[in-house]
C-alpha cells in the first residue's frame, strides 16, 4: 500500500488502557462522559471498558455502569476488553458493539497477566471469535507484548507470526499487534504487519510510547498497510502487570500527523484536543500528549 493516503480507523483506548494504571480512579459516570466526548469528536471506535476482576484492576470497576451511562452515538462502536469467557459474557450482557480479546505471546506474561498459557489463550481466541459471530458483535484479537516481553525479553517475529496465523484461522475481524512495553522500532513493525497482511487478515497496531518510538512505529505500520491504530487521548495509559510501561501514543498527536500526511480519520482534531485537556483536569495532572498543549496548526499542503 506504500505511503498513499487512505482511511485509518482510530480506536481510542483512553477510557480503558488510558485509565487502568492511573493513581486516581475515575468514577463510571466520568468514564462514560469521556466516551461521550470522544464519540462527539468523531472517534469511530472507543474502547469503553475492561471486563476484568475489579479486585485486580480497581480503576476498571463498574464496567457495566460505564456502558449503561454512555449516550450511544450513531456511527461510534463501543468496545469492551475481555481476558476470558466470563469477561466476554459480562461484555455481551452490558451491550458492547465489539469485543476485544487480548493475550500475551509469552508464557511468563500470560501466566502473570491472565493465569493462562499461550496455547490455552490461543484456543480461547478461537472460541471467543465463534461466540462473537453467534452474538452478532465485532471481534478483534490483540497479541500483547508482540515486540518484547517485560519478563522474557525480545520476542522473535516468527513466534508472533505463527500465533497470528493460528488466530487468523478463526477469522476475527482484525488482529492487533500490541507493543505493550514500548520496545518496538519501525523495522520490526513493518516485518510483522507485512507478514500478517499476507495471510489476508486486517491488521491493527497498539503502541506505547515508553521509549519515544510510538509515533514512528504508527507511521511505519500505516506505510506497511495497517489500517487500524489504537491510541489514547492525552497519551495516558500503562499496564498494571508490565513494569515501567508508560502511556499509549496520544490520539490527538497521531491524528494531527495522519491528517498532515493526507490520511482520513473522520475525527475533528480541535474537539479531540479539548477532550484531552478535559481529561487532564479530571486526573489532576499533566498528560504526556503534545498537540493538546501546543494546539492545532494548519498542515502544509502535500
C-alpha positions as a Markdown table, in Angstrom:
| # | Residue | x | y | z |
|---|---|---|---|---|
| 1 | Unk | 0.0 | 0.0 | 0.0 |
| 2 | Unk | 3.0 | 2.2 | 0.4 |
| 3 | Unk | 2.5 | 5.8 | 1.6 |
| 4 | Unk | -0.6 | 6.6 | -0.4 |
| 5 | Unk | -3.3 | 8.5 | 1.6 |
| 6 | Unk | -6.0 | 6.2 | 2.9 |
| 7 | Unk | -8.6 | 5.9 | 5.7 |
| 8 | Unk | -7.1 | 5.0 | 9.0 |
| 9 | Unk | -9.5 | 3.8 | 11.7 |
| 10 | Unk | -8.6 | 5.1 | 15.1 |
| 11 | Unk | -9.6 | 3.2 | 18.3 |
| 12 | Unk | -9.4 | 5.4 | 21.3 |
| 13 | Unk | -8.4 | 3.2 | 24.2 |
| 14 | Unk | -8.3 | 6.1 | 26.7 |
| 15 | Unk | -11.3 | 5.1 | 28.8 |
| 16 | Unk | -9.7 | 1.6 | 29.3 |
| 17 | Unk | -6.0 | 1.4 | 28.8 |
| 18 | Unk | -5.6 | 5.1 | 29.4 |
| 19 | Unk | -7.1 | 4.9 | 32.9 |
| 20 | Unk | -6.3 | 1.4 | 34.1 |
| 21 | Unk | -2.9 | 2.4 | 35.5 |
| 22 | Unk | -3.7 | 5.8 | 36.9 |
| 23 | Unk | -3.3 | 6.6 | 40.6 |
| 24 | Unk | -6.6 | 8.4 | 40.5 |
| 25 | Unk | -9.6 | 6.3 | 39.9 |
| 26 | Unk | -12.4 | 8.0 | 37.9 |
| 27 | Unk | -16.0 | 7.1 | 38.6 |
| 28 | Unk | -18.0 | 5.2 | 36.0 |
| 29 | Unk | -20.0 | 8.4 | 35.3 |
| 30 | Unk | -16.9 | 10.3 | 34.4 |
| 31 | Unk | -15.5 | 7.5 | 32.3 |
| 32 | Unk | -18.9 | 7.3 | 30.4 |
| 33 | Unk | -18.5 | 11.1 | 29.9 |
| 34 | Unk | -15.1 | 10.5 | 28.4 |
| 35 | Unk | -16.6 | 8.1 | 26.0 |
| 36 | Unk | -19.3 | 10.6 | 25.0 |
| 37 | Unk | -16.7 | 13.3 | 24.4 |
| 38 | Unk | -14.6 | 11.0 | 22.2 |
| 39 | Unk | -17.6 | 10.0 | 20.2 |
| 40 | Unk | -18.7 | 13.6 | 19.8 |
| 41 | Unk | -15.2 | 14.4 | 18.4 |
| 42 | Unk | -15.8 | 11.8 | 15.7 |
| 43 | Unk | -13.8 | 8.9 | 17.1 |
| 44 | Unk | -15.3 | 5.8 | 15.3 |
| 45 | Unk | -14.3 | 3.2 | 17.9 |
| 46 | Unk | -14.0 | 3.7 | 21.6 |
| 47 | Unk | -12.7 | 1.1 | 24.0 |
| 48 | Unk | -15.1 | 2.0 | 26.7 |
| 49 | Unk | -14.4 | -0.5 | 29.5 |
| 50 | Unk | -12.5 | -3.5 | 30.7 |
| 51 | Unk | -14.4 | -6.5 | 31.9 |
| 52 | Unk | -11.8 | -7.8 | 34.3 |
| 53 | Unk | -11.7 | -8.6 | 38.0 |
| 54 | Unk | -12.0 | -5.2 | 39.8 |
| 55 | Unk | -10.0 | -6.5 | 42.7 |
| 56 | Unk | -7.0 | -6.8 | 40.3 |
| 57 | Unk | -7.6 | -3.6 | 38.4 |
| 58 | Unk | -9.8 | -1.3 | 40.7 |
| 59 | Unk | -9.6 | 1.5 | 38.2 |
| 60 | Unk | -11.8 | -0.5 | 35.9 |
| 61 | Unk | -14.5 | -1.3 | 38.4 |
| 62 | Unk | -18.1 | -0.6 | 37.3 |
| 63 | Unk | -17.7 | -1.6 | 33.6 |
| 64 | Unk | -21.4 | -2.3 | 33.3 |
| 65 | Unk | -22.2 | 1.2 | 34.8 |
| 66 | Unk | -19.9 | 2.8 | 32.2 |
| 67 | Unk | -21.7 | 1.1 | 29.4 |
| 68 | Unk | -25.1 | 2.0 | 30.8 |
| 69 | Unk | -24.1 | 5.6 | 31.3 |
| 70 | Unk | -22.9 | 6.2 | 27.7 |
| 71 | Unk | -25.1 | 8.2 | 25.4 |
| 72 | Unk | -24.8 | 6.0 | 22.3 |
| 73 | Unk | -23.9 | 7.9 | 19.2 |
| 74 | Unk | -24.7 | 6.5 | 15.8 |
| 75 | Unk | -21.5 | 5.8 | 13.9 |
| 76 | Unk | -19.5 | 5.0 | 17.0 |
| 77 | Unk | -18.7 | 1.4 | 18.0 |
| 78 | Unk | -18.3 | 0.9 | 21.8 |
| 79 | Unk | -15.9 | -1.9 | 22.7 |
| 80 | Unk | -15.1 | -3.9 | 25.8 |
| 81 | Unk | -11.7 | -5.5 | 26.6 |
| 82 | Unk | -12.0 | -9.1 | 27.8 |
| 83 | Unk | -9.4 | -11.6 | 29.1 |
| 84 | Unk | -11.6 | -14.7 | 29.5 |
| 85 | Unk | -15.0 | -16.2 | 28.8 |
| 86 | Unk | -16.5 | -14.7 | 32.0 |
| 87 | Unk | -15.4 | -11.3 | 30.8 |
| 88 | Unk | -16.8 | -12.0 | 27.4 |
| 89 | Unk | -20.2 | -12.8 | 28.9 |
| 90 | Unk | -20.2 | -9.7 | 31.0 |
| 91 | Unk | -19.3 | -7.6 | 28.0 |
| 92 | Unk | -22.1 | -9.0 | 25.9 |
| 93 | Unk | -24.7 | -8.6 | 28.7 |
| 94 | Unk | -23.5 | -5.0 | 29.1 |
| 95 | Unk | -24.3 | -4.3 | 25.4 |
| 96 | Unk | -20.9 | -3.8 | 23.8 |
| 97 | Unk | -20.8 | -3.4 | 20.0 |
| 98 | Unk | -17.4 | -5.0 | 19.9 |
| 99 | Unk | -15.3 | -7.5 | 22.0 |
| 100 | Unk | -11.6 | -7.1 | 22.1 |
| 101 | Unk | -9.8 | -10.2 | 23.5 |
| 102 | Unk | -6.1 | -9.8 | 24.4 |
| 103 | Unk | -3.5 | -12.3 | 25.4 |
| 104 | Unk | 0.3 | -12.1 | 25.8 |
| 105 | Unk | 2.5 | -14.0 | 23.3 |
| 106 | Unk | 5.0 | -15.2 | 26.0 |
| 107 | Unk | 4.4 | -17.8 | 28.7 |
| 108 | Unk | 5.6 | -15.8 | 31.7 |
| 109 | Unk | 3.5 | -12.8 | 30.8 |
| 110 | Unk | 0.4 | -14.9 | 30.0 |
| 111 | Unk | 0.7 | -16.6 | 33.4 |
| 112 | Unk | 1.2 | -13.3 | 35.3 |
| 113 | Unk | -1.4 | -11.3 | 33.4 |
| 114 | Unk | -4.1 | -13.8 | 32.9 |
| 115 | Unk | -3.1 | -17.0 | 34.8 |
| 116 | Unk | -3.1 | -19.0 | 31.5 |
| 117 | Unk | -0.8 | -20.5 | 28.9 |
| 118 | Unk | -0.2 | -19.2 | 25.4 |
| 119 | Unk | -1.8 | -22.5 | 24.0 |
| 120 | Unk | -4.9 | -22.1 | 26.1 |
| 121 | Unk | -5.2 | -18.4 | 25.3 |
| 122 | Unk | -4.9 | -19.1 | 21.6 |
| 123 | Unk | -7.6 | -21.8 | 21.8 |
| 124 | Unk | -9.8 | -19.3 | 23.8 |
| 125 | Unk | -9.3 | -16.8 | 21.0 |
| 126 | Unk | -11.0 | -19.2 | 18.5 |
| 127 | Unk | -13.9 | -19.8 | 20.9 |
| 128 | Unk | -14.4 | -16.1 | 21.5 |
| 129 | Unk | -14.5 | -15.4 | 17.8 |
| 130 | Unk | -17.0 | -18.2 | 17.4 |
| 131 | Unk | -19.2 | -16.8 | 20.2 |
| 132 | Unk | -19.0 | -13.3 | 18.9 |
| 133 | Unk | -20.2 | -14.4 | 15.5 |
| 134 | Unk | -23.2 | -16.1 | 17.1 |
| 135 | Unk | -23.9 | -13.0 | 19.2 |
| 136 | Unk | -23.5 | -10.7 | 16.2 |
| 137 | Unk | -20.7 | -8.4 | 17.6 |
| 138 | Unk | -17.5 | -7.4 | 16.1 |
| 139 | Unk | -14.4 | -9.2 | 17.5 |
| 140 | Unk | -10.7 | -8.4 | 17.4 |
| 141 | Unk | -7.8 | -10.3 | 18.9 |
| 142 | Unk | -4.9 | -8.5 | 20.4 |
| 143 | Unk | -1.5 | -10.1 | 20.6 |
| 144 | Unk | 0.1 | -8.4 | 23.6 |
| 145 | Unk | 3.8 | -7.9 | 24.1 |
| 146 | Unk | 4.3 | -8.7 | 20.4 |
| 147 | Unk | 7.6 | -6.9 | 20.2 |
| 148 | Unk | 9.0 | -7.7 | 23.6 |
| 149 | Unk | 8.1 | -9.0 | 27.0 |
| 150 | Unk | 8.9 | -7.4 | 30.4 |
| 151 | Unk | 9.9 | -10.9 | 31.7 |
| 152 | Unk | 11.3 | -12.8 | 28.7 |
| 153 | Unk | 12.8 | -10.1 | 26.7 |
| 154 | Unk | 12.8 | -9.9 | 22.9 |
| 155 | Unk | 10.1 | -11.8 | 21.1 |
| 156 | Unk | 11.1 | -13.4 | 17.8 |
| 157 | Unk | 9.0 | -12.3 | 14.9 |
| 158 | Unk | 8.4 | -15.9 | 13.8 |
| 159 | Unk | 6.7 | -16.6 | 17.2 |
| 160 | Unk | 4.3 | -13.8 | 16.7 |
| 161 | Unk | 3.6 | -14.6 | 13.0 |
| 162 | Unk | 2.9 | -18.2 | 13.9 |
| 163 | Unk | 0.5 | -17.2 | 16.6 |
| 164 | Unk | -1.2 | -14.7 | 14.3 |
| 165 | Unk | -1.6 | -17.4 | 11.6 |
| 166 | Unk | -3.3 | -19.7 | 14.2 |
| 167 | Unk | -5.6 | -16.9 | 15.5 |
| 168 | Unk | -6.3 | -15.8 | 11.9 |
| 169 | Unk | -7.7 | -19.2 | 11.1 |
| 170 | Unk | -10.7 | -18.4 | 13.3 |
| 171 | Unk | -11.4 | -15.3 | 11.1 |
| 172 | Unk | -11.6 | -12.5 | 13.6 |
| 173 | Unk | -12.4 | -9.0 | 12.2 |
| 174 | Unk | -8.8 | -8.0 | 12.9 |
| 175 | Unk | -5.6 | -8.9 | 14.7 |
| 176 | Unk | -4.0 | -6.2 | 16.7 |
| 177 | Unk | -0.2 | -6.2 | 17.4 |
| 178 | Unk | 0.4 | -4.6 | 20.8 |
| 179 | Unk | 3.8 | -3.2 | 21.8 |
| 180 | Unk | 2.7 | -3.3 | 25.5 |
| 181 | Unk | 6.0 | -2.1 | 26.9 |
| 182 | Unk | 7.1 | 0.2 | 24.1 |
| 183 | Unk | 10.2 | -1.6 | 22.8 |
| 184 | Unk | 9.4 | -1.9 | 19.1 |
| 185 | Unk | 11.0 | 0.0 | 16.3 |
| 186 | Unk | 9.8 | 0.6 | 12.7 |
| 187 | Unk | 11.8 | -2.2 | 11.1 |
| 188 | Unk | 10.2 | -4.8 | 13.3 |
| 189 | Unk | 6.7 | -3.2 | 12.9 |
| 190 | Unk | 7.0 | -3.4 | 9.1 |
| 191 | Unk | 8.0 | -7.1 | 9.3 |
| 192 | Unk | 5.1 | -8.1 | 11.5 |
| 193 | Unk | 2.4 | -6.1 | 9.8 |
| 194 | Unk | 3.5 | -7.2 | 6.3 |
| 195 | Unk | 3.7 | -10.9 | 7.4 |
| 196 | Unk | 0.2 | -10.9 | 8.9 |
| 197 | Unk | -1.3 | -9.0 | 6.0 |
| 198 | Unk | 0.0 | -11.7 | 3.7 |
| 199 | Unk | -2.4 | -14.1 | 5.4 |
| 200 | Unk | -5.3 | -11.9 | 4.5 |
| 201 | Unk | -6.3 | -10.6 | 7.9 |
| 202 | Unk | -6.9 | -6.9 | 8.7 |
| 203 | Unk | -4.1 | -5.7 | 10.9 |
| 204 | Unk | -4.2 | -3.1 | 13.7 |
| 205 | Unk | -1.5 | -1.8 | 16.0 |
| 206 | Unk | -1.3 | -0.6 | 19.5 |
| 207 | Unk | 1.8 | 1.3 | 20.5 |
| 208 | Unk | 3.0 | 2.5 | 23.9 |
| 209 | Unk | 5.5 | 5.4 | 23.9 |
| 210 | Unk | 7.8 | 4.1 | 26.6 |
| 211 | Unk | 10.9 | 4.7 | 24.6 |
| 212 | Unk | 9.7 | 7.5 | 22.4 |
| 213 | Unk | 9.2 | 5.3 | 19.3 |
| 214 | Unk | 5.4 | 5.1 | 19.4 |
| 215 | Unk | 4.5 | 7.6 | 16.7 |
| 216 | Unk | 7.4 | 6.4 | 14.4 |
| 217 | Unk | 6.0 | 2.9 | 14.8 |
| 218 | Unk | 2.5 | 4.0 | 14.0 |
| 219 | Unk | 3.6 | 5.6 | 10.7 |
| 220 | Unk | 5.7 | 2.5 | 9.8 |
| 221 | Unk | 2.6 | 0.4 | 10.5 |
| 222 | Unk | 0.4 | 2.6 | 8.2 |
| 223 | Unk | 3.1 | 2.6 | 5.5 |
| 224 | Unk | 3.2 | -1.2 | 5.7 |
| 225 | Unk | -0.6 | -1.5 | 5.3 |
| 226 | Unk | -2.1 | -1.5 | 8.8 |
| 227 | Unk | -5.5 | 0.3 | 8.7 |
| 228 | Unk | -6.4 | 0.3 | 12.4 |
| 229 | Unk | -4.5 | 2.1 | 15.1 |
| 230 | Unk | -5.1 | 2.2 | 18.8 |
| 231 | Unk | -4.3 | 5.4 | 20.7 |
| 232 | Unk | -5.2 | 7.1 | 24.0 |
| 233 | Unk | -6.5 | 10.6 | 24.3 |
| 234 | Unk | -3.8 | 12.7 | 26.1 |
| 235 | Unk | -1.3 | 9.9 | 25.9 |
| 236 | Unk | -2.4 | 8.3 | 29.2 |
| 237 | Unk | -2.1 | 4.6 | 29.9 |
| 238 | Unk | 0.0 | 1.7 | 31.0 |
| 239 | Unk | -0.3 | -1.9 | 32.1 |
| 240 | Unk | -0.5 | -2.8 | 35.8 |
| 241 | Unk | 1.3 | -6.0 | 35.1 |
| 242 | Unk | 4.1 | -4.6 | 33.0 |
| 243 | Unk | 6.8 | -2.8 | 34.9 |
| 244 | Unk | 7.8 | 0.6 | 33.5 |
| 245 | Unk | 5.1 | 0.5 | 30.8 |
| 246 | Unk | 4.1 | 4.1 | 30.2 |
| 247 | Unk | 1.2 | 5.6 | 28.2 |
| 248 | Unk | -0.1 | 4.9 | 24.7 |
| 249 | Unk | 0.6 | 7.3 | 21.8 |
| 250 | Unk | -1.7 | 10.3 | 22.2 |
| 251 | Unk | -4.7 | 10.2 | 19.9 |
| 252 | Unk | -4.5 | 13.9 | 19.1 |
| 253 | Unk | -0.8 | 13.6 | 18.3 |
| 254 | Unk | -1.5 | 10.7 | 15.9 |
| 255 | Unk | -4.5 | 12.4 | 14.3 |
| 256 | Unk | -2.5 | 15.6 | 13.7 |
| 257 | Unk | 0.2 | 13.6 | 12.0 |
| 258 | Unk | -2.1 | 11.4 | 9.9 |
| 259 | Unk | -4.1 | 14.4 | 8.7 |
| 260 | Unk | -1.0 | 16.3 | 7.8 |
| 261 | Unk | 0.1 | 13.3 | 5.7 |
| 262 | Unk | -3.2 | 13.3 | 3.9 |
| 263 | Unk | -4.9 | 10.3 | 5.6 |
| 264 | Unk | -8.5 | 10.5 | 6.7 |
| 265 | Unk | -9.7 | 9.6 | 10.2 |
| 266 | Unk | -13.1 | 11.3 | 10.4 |
| 267 | Unk | -12.0 | 12.9 | 13.7 |
| 268 | Unk | -12.4 | 16.6 | 14.5 |
| 269 | Unk | -9.0 | 17.4 | 15.9 |
| 270 | Unk | -9.9 | 20.6 | 17.8 |
| 271 | Unk | -12.7 | 18.7 | 19.7 |
| 272 | Unk | -10.2 | 15.9 | 20.5 |
| 273 | Unk | -7.8 | 18.5 | 21.8 |
| 274 | Unk | -10.5 | 19.8 | 24.1 |
| 275 | Unk | -11.2 | 16.3 | 25.3 |
| 276 | Unk | -7.5 | 15.7 | 26.2 |
| 277 | Unk | -7.5 | 19.0 | 28.1 |
| 278 | Unk | -10.7 | 17.9 | 30.0 |
| 279 | Unk | -9.2 | 14.5 | 30.9 |
| 280 | Unk | -6.0 | 16.2 | 32.2 |
| 281 | Unk | -8.3 | 18.3 | 34.5 |
| 282 | Unk | -10.2 | 15.2 | 35.7 |
| 283 | Unk | -7.0 | 13.4 | 36.5 |
| 284 | Unk | -5.4 | 16.5 | 38.1 |
| 285 | Unk | -2.2 | 16.1 | 36.2 |
| 286 | Unk | -0.4 | 17.0 | 33.0 |
| 287 | Unk | -0.7 | 14.3 | 30.4 |
| 288 | Unk | 2.2 | 13.3 | 28.1 |
| 289 | Unk | 0.5 | 14.2 | 24.7 |
| 290 | Unk | 2.0 | 17.2 | 22.9 |
| 291 | Unk | -0.7 | 18.5 | 20.5 |
| 292 | Unk | -3.3 | 19.2 | 23.2 |
| 293 | Unk | -0.7 | 21.5 | 24.8 |
| 294 | Unk | 0.8 | 23.1 | 21.7 |
| 295 | Unk | -2.5 | 23.4 | 19.7 |
| 296 | Unk | -3.6 | 22.6 | 16.2 |
| 297 | Unk | -1.8 | 24.0 | 13.1 |
| 298 | Unk | -2.8 | 24.0 | 9.5 |
| 299 | Unk | -0.6 | 21.4 | 7.7 |
| 300 | Unk | 1.3 | 22.4 | 4.6 |
| 301 | Unk | -0.5 | 21.0 | 1.5 |
| 302 | Unk | 1.2 | 17.9 | 0.1 |
